[in-house]
């Protein structure tokens, strides 16, 4: 039992360090964050004498995002293209870091639970009480997380 709890403490410290590092990365993000997807649209204008009638289409840059359940597109002027592209990349990186922080936090809680179970002393020895049921919020399917 002491060996197992010692290994669990080491794993808990390592996970805590990963958590701290991830928080630091998140705090280093300066922005700006721009929600959406940045992309290019190609189209023909309809003028029979235009170069697009021969297959060379006009291109425009757009920012696309959902708003109230509907997809909205916003034209991005040529002078703003780089700023919007960088903002969208920052936004995606920020939410990837947040998702990683949630994963590390869940693993920390699992390690804490495992450590608690490893330290649990059965009492009374002749007929011990069962270990406690899982505490915390229920999963979406109604079961307790393990």
MOZI-V756072 format. One line per field, one symbol per residue. psi: psi as a letter, one per 20 degrees, with the letter a starting at -180 (. if undefined). burial: b if it has 16 or more other C-alpha atoms within 10 Angstrom, else e. A space follows every 10 residues. Layout:
# MOZI-V756072
psi->???
burial->???
This chain:
# MOZI-V756072
psi->ghgghghhgg hggghhghgg ghgggghipi aqpopapprp pqrqhiohiq hhhjinqqqq pqpprqokiq pqpppoqhii gggggghggg gggghghggh hggggghghg hggggghhip ppqqhhmqqq qqrpraqqrh jirqq.
burial->eeeebeebbe bbeebbebbe ebeeebeeee eebbbbbbee eeebeeeeee ebeeeeeeee bbbbbeeeee eebebbeeee beebbebbbb bbebeebbeb beebbebbee bbebbeebee eeeeeeeeee eeeeeeeeee eeeeee
